[in-house]
């Protein structure tokens, strides 16, 4: 099978969040299963050196305002197709946001171009390689099936993957012709969404199959609470919707060989974790103590429930806990966590921003990772936590519910617990989850057993890759 991935980011080349990790990992697992996978992403400035090593395999005289090329390159075990369109992507700063922190005003053109290029690869192939199936990821690739549909003739099937339905790619309806979209597609059954164009709805309405990143999230999406206005469409397409749990790259996330750690360790030899703990304390200005060290590695947003964590800090500290926070996002939350670091000096440490090596060190050095998300399609940080024996403390929602086994009395007796879950998602219940974590941490043998079970928990891509293959095959069967 030949498979084309279309996405806006891919680790390790360009990353703003978990989407990039998935796009960088799944093709490797599928390649191991015998699939030929190519990944189409924009050629952002950070990829200029990579693009210079590649070969032009397709050109466009005018792609939404300027010339463009698709450049093929192999790197990090991946076959990458870089969409080089300087008028759309050659700009400083975030790949989605301008210097003012707002979306780039031409994001519709930037990602319509990505979708259009993906459709052209699907229709024309690249030399003797032509995709049998296209997997479009999130709203940035949502117009792929729209451009294929209006091309006429036979086209390969499209699988649309929702990584987070909260981001829908909404643009003014007057942009229809600017985006080279046929007016016939602008209907409630097509790309129209409450008087706007929705890139994500286009993908959901016009694709052959739909996947999302955990079984529980697939069920949640069918409800008004989580479906965010698209639940009706998804209920209509429920037979085409499949939840496939995310995994992680076990070579990159390995406490036994992670170069970002000051000391590697394993489930058989946990002592090395203490050295990483000391390094985290030093980096975040935390006092050395015998209580549990919690961490947060996250976008600082209300979705992630971190405003609730601020309410819980006094009790967390009173129970001997400390907290290291790495993240950025909402300015008010950034300011609040910096203020908390000053107020609770030595007990709370905050670094605003993101550092991949530091995130690895936190997973290697913290005792527990807090993920109190109000909704979470899958989540990856809890999977990293399991892999590193950093006990996840999670809200019971989406993929968090599917990947963490709560340390209730029955699970502890059965020796299968790998973390702590709480519901409903309120500050009160988060506080109780933190208290439960502190109580378990005070029992070294129980805690060490839970760490070892967490580290044995399967978090790779093998099973999920098989599930994706099944979806691709079913899309070919119609």
Secondary structure, DSSP 8 states (H G I E B T S, - for coil): -EEEEE-S-BTTTB-SSHHHHHHHHHHHHHHHTT-EEEEEEE--GGGHHHHHTSEEEEEES-SSSS-EEEEEEEETTEEEEEEE-HHHH--SS-SSB-TTSSB-TTHHHHHHHHHHHHHHHHHH-BTTB--SEEEEETGGGTTHHHHHHTT-S---EEEEEES-TT---EEEGGGTTTTT--GGG-STTTTEETTEEEHHHHHHHHSSEEEES-HHHHHHTTSHHHHTT-HHHHHHTGGGEEE------TTTS-TTT-TTSSS---SS-TTHHHHHHHHHHHHTT----SS-EEEEEEEESTTTTHHHHHHHHHHHHHTT-EEEEEEEE-HHHHHHHHHHHHHTTTTEEEEES--HHHHHHHHHH-SEEEE--S--SS-SHHHHHHHTT-EEEEESSHHHHHH--B--HHHHHTT---EEEESS-SHHHHHHHHHHHHHHHTSHHHHHHHHHHHHHS--SSHHHHHHHHHHHHHHHH-
